[in-house]
Structure formats: C-alpha cells, structure tokens
Amino acid sequence: MTKPRTTVGERNVAFNLHVGQLEVWNDPRRFKIVVAGRRWGKTTLAVYYLVKAALQNPDPKEWVFYVAPTFQQAKDVIWQTLLEIAHPVIKNLRSNEGIVELVNGCRIGIKGSDRPENMRGVGLFFVVIDEYADMRPYVWEEILSPALAKSQGEAVFIGTPKGRNHFWDMINEQKDDPDWGYHFFKTTDNPFIPPQEVVNAQRRMSSQAFRQEFEASFEAGSGSLFKEEWLKQETEPSWEGEFYMAVDLAGFAEVAVASNARQKKLDRTALAVVKTGTEGWWVKDIIAGRWDIRETSLRILRTAKTNGVRVIGIEKGSLRNAIMPYLSEQMKRLNYFPRIVDTTHGNKQKTERIVWALQGRMEHGRITFGEGSFFEEFKDEYRNFPSAQVHDDMIDALSYVDQISEVVFMDDFDSPDYQSFDETTGY
C-alpha cells in the first residue's frame, strides 16, 4: 500500500491510502468532489487532507476546517480518527470547541454548518466539506468560498448522494472547469471491504437505498417511500424468535383536560410489540394513545409482560427520564423487570431514520403483520408517510425495533472477515 509522508521536524505522520484514495490524493486541481458509497474511506481521506494541509500551512493565522451538517455530527464522525492519525504532531487540544493545534502552530477546526456564525470572518487555508447535500448552499457560496480567496486555498467535498439536489447541481456546473476535479467510487472500490458485507447489505436494504448508499447513485427516486404491495399479514409464524418492544413516547398531558379536536392533533405514545428472528420481523401489535405518565408506564409494562418481552427500547431524552421512576415503581408492583435500553435518532432526520430501518425489510418481505385491530390504523400511517397531516407514531415506534433487536439476521456473519456496518449512526 502506498504511504505518502508529510514531515515536520522529527515527527512523521504516515498516510496509508488505498488505490481510490490515492487517485484523489494525486489530483492537483484546487477543488475536488469525492462521491463515494458508505465505508469507502471518505472520513479517513478527509483526516489525511486536514493534517497534511495544517502541516503545510505557512500562516498560522489561516485555519483548516472540517465542516459537517452539524457540529455534533462532525465530532462524532471525525474527532477520534483525527486524534489517532495526528497524534504525533498535536500540540494542544480544545475538545469542547473542536480545535486541534499542531506543533507548527496551525489549527484544525471542527465546524457545523448549522452554526455558520462560527465560520464567518476567518482566513481559511483549506476546508473539507462533508455531506454538502445536507447543507444549505450559501454555506459554501457566501462563507467558505470567500474565506479561501486570500490564501487561494483548496477545498475537498466528500459525501454520499442524497438525490439530485444542489450537490448534484454543483457537480454538473463545475464538470468542465479545470480547477475542479470529480471522483466517483462505489463501496466495493475499497479493497478492504469484505464482499459478503455488501451482499448482506443488499439483502436487507431497499434497492433504492442500496444504490444510493453503496453504489453512490444520484437517482432522484420516484413514487412513495413505502409501497402498498409490501404490506403483508399472517398469523404468528412458527420460526423461532424473541419478542421486543419499542416505545415512541409523546407528552403526558392529562387526557381529560384536552378537547377531542385537540387530542386528534397531539402526538401519541406508541408501543410496538415485534417478534424478531432470522426470518425477519412479525409485528404482533402496535398500541397508540395519549395517557398521563402513570398510565403510560403501566401500559408499557403490562403489554410487555403479557407478550413475554424482555427488552424495551425507549428513546433517550427528557421524556424517558421523566417516565423511568414510574416504570421502576410499576416493575416492583408487577414483579416484572425487563431490561430498558436507549434508542436514539442517530443524528438522522425522522424520515431518513424510519426509511433506513424499514424500507429494505419491507421491500424484501422481511416484515409481516398480525391480524389485530391495529393494522388498519398502521396502514393509514404507512400509506401517507411522511405527511404532516397524518400521525406517524406507530411507524416511528416500529422503526426503533431496528436498534434493540439482538437477532443475527444473516447466517454468514460468523465469517472471520466480517466487519459490522453501523446502521444506527449511519456513518
């Protein structure tokens, strides 16, 4: 494997690149766009560029930036990798602010495009822009691009397609400009990705999601997110599995004080009871309603106990913190102690998170539904998702099962070459 080196004093930093990364690395053009599937190596390449630029920066007053859609996402994606690779040349850290100072006095700043005020008015030597498709175009056009003007600095855009939006427009607008380079890679262009992992992903994801995430396709997508023909009902299947419950909590307003009209508009708490196994998911029941906090806790535990649920997933946050004392009280009273685990939004928008968890399974027939009364109401949410005019509590609760089920879905995961793909964070 080729190992370009950048040296400062007596300290060396080795950059180990696979052939696709090396192609980008050797591109002399000032602006580069790298469109690649998940786990191709975009983040590692970004860190190499940041460290190289900071070490070569002749003016410590000029910054090197890594910009992601949000500051927290930027920290989650790149911080640890940056510290590991840049360790030999780090002088100071300001972790809370996302700032790394190297031995030559130059600084690397971690930034979120959701806080553009933190990037205005600075001199910029180099910038990596990650997932530009999830940012507003003015972040580049009005803030970052002008900041590079004085130093004639460089920029690298890295990302996975999100349909034909302003990222797609940028590629087409700049394709004939000699200052701009465009590089396209599939996940399989990373020689260190086990082929079976890609096969497994293709089997569990929707075809559209797979083309976007692994083949880096800019297809616009058509039709609804979920298709009617994917909905299938059956009695409880005979295959072995465990029951899990995922809870999407709403507020705990007293039911009696709200009018019927107002109640229809309020979010509801939803409890999804799902049997999971190597064959897929069977949705036994999804209970949705709005209750006070004590009644909510009692419904959760009674439903779990009735169905033999040993693991309950609840999204971490203020509502989970509020209900936990009541759940503890009810556990003692019912003498039933299931494990409560955290679910998270994983830095995703709700629509993206739900589609990621359910669309592929639905398309491939790996989710079926029981014949209970809940199904018609769920079907209405399913048909209209995402719509601000229709509840999505039931489909949201169901999507959280993806995070709590401990089932191994493929029988070839025992391969010593297998490396897991993190569906929860999406990184």
HELIX and SHEET records of a PDB file:
HELIX    1   1 VAL A   19  TRP A   25  1                                   7    
HELIX    2   2 LYS A   42  GLN A   56  1                                  15    
HELIX    3   3 PHE A   71  ALA A   86  1                                  16    
HELIX    4   4 HIS A   87  VAL A   89  5                                   3    
HELIX    5   5 SER A   95  GLU A   97  5                                   3    
HELIX    6   6 PRO A  116  ASN A  118  5                                   3    
HELIX    7   7 TYR A  132  ASP A  134  5                                   3    
HELIX    8   8 TYR A  138  TYR A  138  1                                   1    
HELIX    9   9 VAL A  139  LEU A  144  3                                   6    
HELIX   10  10 SER A  145  LEU A  148  1                                   4    
HELIX   11  11 HIS A  166  GLN A  174  1                                   9    
HELIX   12  12 THR A  187  ASP A  189  5                                   3    
HELIX   13  13 PRO A  195  ARG A  204  1                                  10    
HELIX   14  14 SER A  207  GLU A  213  1                                   7    
HELIX   15  15 GLU A  228  TRP A  230  5                                   3    
HELIX   16  16 VAL A  255  VAL A  257  5                                   3    
HELIX   17  17 ASN A  260  LYS A  265  1                                   6    
HELIX   18  18 ILE A  293  THR A  306  1                                  14    
HELIX   19  19 SER A  318  LEU A  334  1                                  17    
HELIX   20  20 LYS A  350  GLU A  363  1                                  14    
HELIX   21  21 PHE A  374  ASN A  384  1                                  11    
HELIX   22  22 ASP A  393  SER A  399  1                                   7    
HELIX   23  23 VAL A  401  ILE A  404  1                                   4    
SHEET    1   A 2 ARG A   5  VAL A   8  0                                        
SHEET    2   A 2 ARG A  11  ALA A  14 -1                                        
SHEET    1   B 8 ILE A  90  ARG A  94  0                                        
SHEET    2   B 8 ILE A  99  LEU A 102 -1                                        
SHEET    3   B 8 ARG A 107  GLY A 112 -1                                        
SHEET    4   B 8 TRP A  63  ALA A  68  1                                        
SHEET    5   B 8 LEU A 124  ASP A 130  1                                        
SHEET    6   B 8 GLU A 154  GLY A 159  1                                        
SHEET    7   B 8 PHE A  31  ALA A  36  1                                        
SHEET    8   B 8 TRP A 180  PHE A 185  1                                        
SHEET    1   C 6 ARG A 339  THR A 343  0                                        
SHEET    2   C 6 VAL A 311  GLU A 315  1                                        
SHEET    3   C 6 GLU A 242  ASP A 248  1                                        
SHEET    4   C 6 THR A 269  GLY A 277 -1                                        
SHEET    5   C 6 GLY A 280  GLY A 289 -1                                        
SHEET    6   C 6 ILE A 367  PHE A 369  1                                        
END                                                                             
